[in-house]
Amino acid sequence: MSNLRLKALLGAGCFSLALIGTAMHPVHAGGLERGGYDIDLLFDPAPFATEAESTYVMPDRKYKNALGPGGTNLGLSSTADGAEGYWVPRIGAKVQVVQGVDCMVDYSQPWGAHTAPGSTWNGAFSNIETDIKSNNYAGTCSYKMDAGKGQIRFIGGLFYQDISGFKESLVNLTPALTGRVDLKASGWGWRAGIAYEIPDIALRASLVYNSQVKLDNISGTLTLPGGPTPIFGATEYMPDSLELKLQSGIAPGWLAFGSVKWVNWSLLQSVPICPVGFPASSCVTGSPVAVTSLDLMYRDGWTVTGGIGHKFNDAWSAAGQLSWDRGTSHGYGAQSDTWTLGGGVAYTPTPNIEVRLAGAIGVMTSGHSGTLAGENGYVAGLDASYDFGNDLVTAISGGLKIKF
């Protein structure tokens, strides 16, 4: 899922600066990324601005040549649908508190995942359905001051996240019996950054760091055919990230932009799940205490984006971009490299209202999921293996901004 927010200043020279909105944060980014983090609204020059946007992503990932535990054919299907469509909403508001000080609040869903290959494929002992959701509530402020030909801006903020989800898988083939893990957790994070802007030429360079979110309250229920058991998970962290964004007017009405983002997904390897009553220090993947685990086995994610925008007149603007996202799977899982092409238009019928529409199409590259050795000698992927080809991902997005 590449970062297809398509938010870019399209004014240059004597043109008014206007934000063209959004087409999609990650269309199919690595790890658990969906909406990611976005503070672009903070840079809007209006004294007050609010926006709402939503993106629907449609990945068409297909599993094939699937085998069960130990590479055995269980007599089930060797193919399955490896991804489900999903919505990515976001809403935010920004206000100029005093001259030079801007603050914004926003709600988003930065993380998530949904796969539902079902109970009739050879990998059902690994996954029948997994669904992870998140809610993020953030406040971010900035202070800007004159510096040379432009302005330097210092950025800081806090955010609170709650994360929940479940995973269901086969625990017995004949008769077919399933088990399910339900989990929830929450935590706080912070962000800090710096930006330099020269509004006359639509130039902006920003570097923003988002901290890890400590999840030390993971709890839930393990439901097996014999009944439910209260469980907990060892302390985990949602990843920190660092993003560099650049943009500049290159001719009247024309803007070039790009970004590079790193996300520390290698933090998430295998999350051990243990019955309540055991000490947290003994809850380690592969230990006798752990009744199951949520295996992710990620490597760090990188996203590189470049594009160009054009302001046709006071009412219409458009932008297009190409993105590459390095897959976080490297032998286990189906999150391979993704290339995405996106485009969007913004219509501004009055200076106070902006309507946006965008779309994207991309290719999720091929690969294989099997066994992968991780921490403490633990090996993930023993319960299923499968291949996947070059698959299509598409997305559509719409948004509305009101400012005055």
C-alpha positions as CSV (number, residue, x, y, z in Angstrom):
1,M,0.0,0.0,0.0
2,S,1.8,3.0,-1.1
3,N,1.2,6.5,0.2
4,L,-1.3,8.0,-2.2
5,R,-2.6,10.9,-0.2
6,L,-2.1,13.1,-3.3
7,K,-2.1,16.2,-1.1
8,A,0.0,18.9,-2.7
9,L,0.2,22.6,-2.9
10,L,-0.6,23.4,-6.5
11,G,-0.1,27.2,-6.4
12,A,3.2,28.7,-7.6
13,G,4.4,32.2,-8.3
14,C,1.5,34.5,-8.0
15,F,-1.2,31.8,-7.8
16,S,-3.0,31.2,-4.5
17,L,-2.0,28.1,-2.7
18,A,-4.6,25.4,-2.7
19,L,-4.5,21.9,-1.3
20,I,-5.6,19.1,-3.6
21,G,-6.8,16.4,-1.7
22,T,-6.5,13.0,-1.2
23,A,-6.7,10.0,-2.8
24,M,-5.4,7.4,-0.6
25,H,-3.0,7.1,2.1
26,P,-1.5,3.7,1.7
27,V,-3.3,1.9,-1.0
28,H,-1.8,-1.4,0.2
29,A,1.2,-0.5,2.4
30,G,3.2,-3.0,4.4
31,G,2.8,-4.2,7.9
32,L,-0.6,-3.2,9.4
33,E,-0.6,0.2,7.8
34,R,-3.9,1.6,6.5
35,G,-4.4,5.4,7.0
36,G,-1.0,5.9,8.6
37,Y,-0.3,9.4,10.0
38,D,-1.2,12.6,8.2
39,I,-0.8,16.2,9.4
40,D,-0.9,18.0,6.1
41,L,-4.0,19.9,7.2
42,L,-1.8,21.7,9.8
43,F,-0.1,23.6,6.9
44,D,-3.3,25.1,5.4
45,P,-2.9,28.9,5.4
46,A,-6.6,29.6,6.3
47,P,-7.3,30.7,9.9
48,F,-9.7,27.7,10.2
49,A,-10.0,24.6,8.1
50,T,-11.8,21.3,8.4
51,E,-11.8,18.2,6.2
52,A,-13.4,14.8,6.0
53,E,-12.3,12.1,3.6
54,S,-12.7,8.4,3.0
55,T,-10.9,5.8,0.8
56,Y,-12.0,2.4,-0.2
57,V,-9.2,0.0,-1.1
58,M,-9.8,-3.2,-3.1
59,P,-6.8,-5.6,-3.0
60,D,-7.2,-8.7,-5.2
61,R,-4.6,-11.0,-3.5
62,K,-4.9,-14.7,-4.4
63,Y,-3.2,-17.6,-2.7
64,K,-2.3,-20.7,-4.7
65,N,-0.5,-24.0,-4.3
66,A,-1.4,-24.0,-0.6
67,L,-0.3,-26.8,1.7
68,G,-1.1,-27.5,5.3
69,P,1.1,-28.4,8.3
70,G,4.4,-30.0,7.4
71,G,3.7,-29.4,3.7
72,T,0.8,-31.9,3.6
73,N,-2.2,-31.8,1.3
74,L,-5.2,-31.9,3.7
75,G,-7.6,-32.6,0.8
76,L,-8.9,-29.1,1.0
77,S,-8.6,-26.3,-1.7
78,S,-5.1,-25.3,-2.8
79,T,-6.4,-21.7,-3.5
80,A,-8.0,-18.9,-1.5
81,D,-8.8,-15.2,-1.5
82,G,-6.0,-13.6,0.5
83,A,-7.4,-10.1,1.2
84,E,-10.6,-8.2,1.8
85,G,-11.6,-4.7,0.8
86,Y,-11.6,-2.0,3.5
87,W,-12.5,1.7,4.2
88,V,-10.0,4.2,5.5
89,P,-11.8,7.3,7.0
90,R,-10.3,10.4,8.4
91,I,-11.6,13.7,9.8
92,G,-9.7,16.7,11.1
93,A,-9.9,20.4,12.0
94,K,-7.2,23.1,12.2
95,V,-7.3,26.5,13.7
96,Q,-4.8,29.4,13.9
97,V,-4.6,30.0,17.7
98,V,-2.6,33.2,17.4
99,Q,-0.3,34.6,14.7
100,G,2.3,31.9,14.1
101,V,0.7,29.2,16.1
102,D,-1.6,26.5,14.5
103,C,-3.2,23.5,16.1
104,M,-5.2,20.6,14.7
105,V,-7.2,17.6,16.0
106,D,-8.0,14.6,13.9
107,Y,-9.4,11.1,14.0
108,S,-8.0,8.3,11.8
109,Q,-7.5,4.6,11.5
110,P,-3.8,4.2,11.0
111,W,-3.5,0.4,11.4
112,G,-5.6,-2.5,10.3
113,A,-5.8,-5.8,8.4
114,H,-8.5,-8.1,7.2
115,T,-8.0,-11.5,5.5
116,A,-10.7,-14.1,5.3
117,P,-9.5,-17.1,3.2
118,G,-12.0,-19.3,4.9
119,S,-12.1,-22.8,6.4
120,T,-12.0,-24.8,3.2
121,W,-8.3,-24.2,2.1
122,N,-5.2,-26.1,3.0
123,G,-4.0,-23.2,5.1
124,A,-7.0,-23.2,7.4
125,F,-4.8,-24.3,10.4
126,S,-3.0,-21.0,9.9
127,N,-5.9,-18.6,9.2
128,I,-9.6,-18.8,8.5
129,E,-10.1,-15.1,9.2
130,T,-8.1,-12.3,10.8
131,D,-9.4,-8.8,11.4
132,I,-7.5,-6.0,13.1
133,K,-8.9,-2.5,13.6
134,S,-7.6,0.8,15.2
135,N,-8.7,4.2,16.2
136,N,-6.4,7.1,16.6
137,Y,-7.2,10.5,18.3
138,A,-4.5,13.1,17.9
139,G,-3.7,16.7,18.6
140,T,-0.8,18.5,16.9
141,C,0.4,22.1,17.0
142,S,3.1,24.1,15.3
143,Y,4.9,27.4,15.8
144,K,6.4,29.2,12.8
145,M,8.7,32.1,12.5
146,D,10.5,34.0,9.8
147,A,13.8,32.5,8.6
148,G,15.5,33.8,5.5
149,K,13.2,34.0,2.5
150,G,10.6,31.8,4.2
151,Q,9.4,30.4,7.5
152,I,10.6,27.7,9.7
153,R,8.0,25.6,11.6
154,F,8.4,23.5,14.7
155,I,5.8,20.7,15.1
156,G,4.8,18.6,18.1
157,G,1.8,16.6,19.2
158,L,0.3,13.6,21.1
159,F,-2.0,10.8,20.0
160,Y,-3.9,8.0,21.7
161,Q,-4.6,4.6,20.0
162,D,-6.9,1.7,20.7
163,I,-6.4,-1.5,18.8
164,S,-8.6,-4.6,18.7
165,G,-9.0,-7.7,16.6
166,F,-9.5,-11.4,16.3
167,K,-8.0,-14.4,14.5
168,E,-9.8,-17.6,13.8
169,S,-8.2,-20.8,12.6
170,L,-8.8,-24.6,12.4
171,V,-7.8,-26.7,15.4
172,N,-9.0,-30.0,14.2
173,L,-9.7,-31.4,10.7
174,T,-12.2,-34.2,11.3
175,P,-14.5,-33.2,12.7
176,A,-13.8,-29.6,11.7
177,L,-13.3,-27.6,14.9
178,T,-12.1,-24.0,15.1
179,G,-10.5,-21.7,17.7
180,R,-10.6,-18.0,18.0
181,V,-8.4,-15.3,19.7
182,D,-9.9,-11.9,20.5
183,L,-7.5,-9.2,21.7
184,K,-7.5,-5.5,22.5
185,A,-5.0,-2.9,23.7
186,S,-4.3,0.8,23.8
187,G,-1.5,3.3,24.3
188,W,-0.1,6.8,23.8
189,G,2.4,8.2,21.3
190,W,3.9,11.5,20.4
191,R,5.3,13.3,17.3
192,A,7.9,15.9,16.6
193,G,9.0,17.6,13.4
194,I,10.3,20.6,11.6
195,A,9.4,22.2,8.3
196,Y,10.6,25.0,6.1
197,E,8.3,26.9,3.8
198,I,8.5,29.6,1.1
199,P,4.9,30.2,0.2
200,D,5.6,32.4,-2.8
201,I,7.0,29.4,-4.7
202,A,5.0,26.7,-3.0
203,L,8.1,25.2,-1.5
204,R,7.9,23.1,1.6
205,A,10.3,20.6,3.2
206,S,9.2,18.7,6.3
207,L,10.6,16.0,8.5
208,V,8.3,14.4,11.0
209,Y,8.9,11.6,13.5
210,N,6.1,9.6,15.1
211,S,6.9,7.6,18.2
212,Q,6.3,4.0,19.1
213,V,3.1,3.2,20.9
214,K,3.6,1.0,23.9
215,L,0.9,-1.7,24.3
216,D,1.4,-3.1,27.8
217,N,-2.3,-4.0,28.4
218,I,-3.0,-6.6,25.7
219,S,-5.9,-8.7,26.9
220,G,-8.6,-10.9,25.5
221,T,-10.1,-14.3,25.2
222,L,-9.1,-17.6,23.6
223,T,-12.2,-19.6,22.6
224,L,-11.7,-23.3,21.9
225,P,-14.3,-26.1,21.5
226,G,-14.0,-26.6,25.2
227,G,-14.9,-23.0,26.1
228,P,-13.3,-19.6,26.6
229,T,-10.1,-18.8,28.5
230,P,-9.0,-15.3,29.6
231,I,-5.6,-14.4,28.0
232,F,-3.0,-11.7,27.8
233,G,-0.2,-10.8,25.5
234,A,3.4,-9.7,26.2
235,T,4.1,-6.0,25.9
236,E,4.4,-5.0,22.3
237,Y,4.8,-1.7,20.4
238,M,3.2,-0.2,17.4
239,P,6.0,1.1,15.2
240,D,7.6,4.5,15.1
241,S,8.1,6.2,11.7
242,L,10.0,9.0,10.1
243,E,8.8,10.8,6.9
244,L,10.5,13.3,4.7
245,K,8.3,15.3,2.4
246,L,9.4,17.8,-0.3
247,Q,7.5,20.0,-2.7
248,S,8.2,23.0,-4.8
249,G,6.6,25.0,-7.6
250,I,8.4,24.4,-10.8
251,A,6.5,26.8,-13.1
252,P,3.4,29.0,-12.6
253,G,0.6,26.6,-11.7
254,W,2.9,23.5,-11.6
255,L,4.2,21.7,-8.6
256,A,6.6,18.7,-8.1
257,F,6.4,16.7,-4.9
258,G,7.8,13.6,-3.3
259,S,8.3,11.8,0.0
260,V,10.4,9.0,1.6
261,K,8.9,7.2,4.6
262,W,10.4,4.6,7.0
263,V,8.3,2.5,9.3
264,N,9.8,0.3,12.0
265,W,7.7,-2.8,11.3
266,S,10.5,-5.1,12.4
267,L,9.3,-4.4,16.0
268,L,6.5,-6.9,15.4
269,Q,7.6,-10.4,15.1
270,S,5.6,-13.0,17.0
271,V,3.2,-11.9,19.7
272,P,2.9,-14.7,22.4
273,I,-0.6,-15.3,23.9
274,C,-0.8,-16.8,27.4
275,P,-3.5,-17.6,29.9
276,V,-4.2,-15.1,32.7
277,G,-2.5,-16.1,35.9
278,F,1.0,-16.7,34.6
279,P,3.7,-14.0,35.1
280,A,4.3,-11.7,32.2
281,S,8.0,-12.6,32.2
282,S,7.2,-16.2,31.3
283,C,4.9,-15.3,28.3
284,V,7.4,-15.9,25.5
285,T,6.7,-17.3,22.0
286,G,7.5,-21.0,21.9
287,S,7.5,-21.4,25.7
288,P,5.2,-24.0,27.3
289,V,3.2,-21.1,28.8
290,A,2.2,-19.6,25.4
291,V,-1.0,-21.3,24.2
292,T,-0.8,-19.6,20.8
293,S,0.8,-16.6,19.0
294,L,0.1,-14.0,16.5
295,D,2.9,-14.4,14.0
296,L,3.8,-11.3,11.8
297,M,7.6,-11.6,11.3
298,Y,7.8,-8.2,9.6
299,R,10.8,-6.3,8.3
300,D,11.0,-2.5,8.2
301,G,8.8,-0.8,5.6
302,W,10.0,1.9,3.1
303,T,7.7,4.0,0.9
304,V,9.0,6.3,-1.9
305,T,6.6,8.6,-3.8
306,G,7.0,11.2,-6.5
307,G,4.5,13.2,-8.5
308,I,3.4,16.4,-10.2
309,G,0.4,18.6,-9.8
310,H,-1.2,21.4,-11.9
311,K,-3.6,24.2,-11.2
312,F,-5.7,24.8,-14.3
313,N,-7.7,27.7,-12.9
314,D,-9.2,29.0,-9.7
315,A,-11.7,26.1,-9.7
316,W,-9.8,23.0,-10.9
317,S,-6.6,21.3,-9.9
318,A,-5.2,17.9,-10.5
319,A,-2.2,15.7,-9.5
320,G,-0.7,12.3,-10.3
321,Q,2.0,10.2,-8.6
322,L,3.9,7.0,-8.7
323,S,4.7,5.1,-5.4
324,W,6.8,2.2,-4.4
325,D,6.3,0.4,-1.2
326,R,8.8,-2.2,0.0
327,G,6.9,-5.3,1.3
328,T,7.3,-6.1,5.0
329,S,7.1,-9.9,4.4
330,H,10.3,-11.6,3.6
331,G,9.6,-15.3,3.5
332,Y,6.5,-15.5,5.7
333,G,3.3,-13.6,4.8
334,A,2.0,-12.1,1.5
335,Q,3.0,-8.4,1.9
336,S,5.3,-8.1,-1.1
337,D,6.5,-4.9,-2.9
338,T,3.8,-2.8,-4.3
339,W,3.9,-0.3,-7.2
340,T,1.0,2.1,-7.5
341,L,-0.1,4.9,-9.9
342,G,-2.7,7.4,-8.6
343,G,-4.4,10.5,-9.7
344,G,-6.9,13.0,-8.3
345,V,-8.8,16.2,-9.0
346,A,-9.9,19.0,-6.8
347,Y,-12.9,21.3,-7.5
348,T,-13.1,24.6,-5.7
349,P,-16.5,26.2,-6.5
350,T,-15.9,29.0,-3.9
351,P,-12.7,29.9,-2.0
352,N,-14.2,28.3,1.1
353,I,-15.2,24.9,-0.3
354,E,-13.1,22.2,-1.9
355,V,-14.3,18.8,-3.2
356,R,-11.8,16.0,-4.1
357,L,-12.0,12.8,-6.0
358,A,-9.1,10.4,-6.7
359,G,-8.3,6.9,-7.8
360,A,-5.4,4.5,-7.9
361,I,-4.3,1.2,-9.5
362,G,-1.3,-0.8,-8.5
363,V,0.5,-4.2,-8.7
364,M,1.3,-6.3,-5.6
365,T,4.3,-8.4,-6.7
366,S,4.6,-12.2,-6.5
367,G,6.2,-14.3,-3.8
368,H,6.0,-17.3,-1.5
369,S,5.1,-17.7,2.2
370,G,6.6,-20.6,4.1
371,T,8.7,-21.1,7.2
372,L,10.8,-18.3,8.7
373,A,13.0,-18.5,11.8
374,G,12.7,-15.6,14.2
375,E,13.3,-14.7,17.8
376,N,14.5,-17.3,20.3
377,G,14.7,-19.9,17.6
378,Y,11.0,-19.8,17.0
379,V,10.0,-20.8,13.5
380,A,6.8,-19.3,12.0
381,G,4.9,-20.8,9.0
382,L,4.9,-24.5,10.0
383,D,1.1,-24.7,9.7
384,A,0.8,-23.5,6.1
385,S,2.7,-22.6,2.9
386,Y,1.4,-21.0,-0.3
387,D,2.4,-18.9,-3.4
388,F,1.0,-15.7,-4.8
389,G,1.3,-14.1,-8.1
390,N,1.4,-10.4,-9.3
391,D,-2.0,-9.2,-8.1
392,L,-4.0,-6.1,-8.7
393,V,-5.0,-3.4,-6.1
394,T,-7.3,-0.5,-6.8
395,A,-8.8,2.3,-4.7
396,I,-11.2,5.2,-4.9
397,S,-11.3,8.2,-2.6
398,G,-13.4,11.3,-1.9
399,G,-13.1,14.2,0.4
400,L,-14.5,17.6,1.4
401,K,-12.7,20.6,2.9
402,I,-14.3,23.7,4.3
403,K,-12.2,26.7,5.3
404,F,-12.5,30.3,6.2
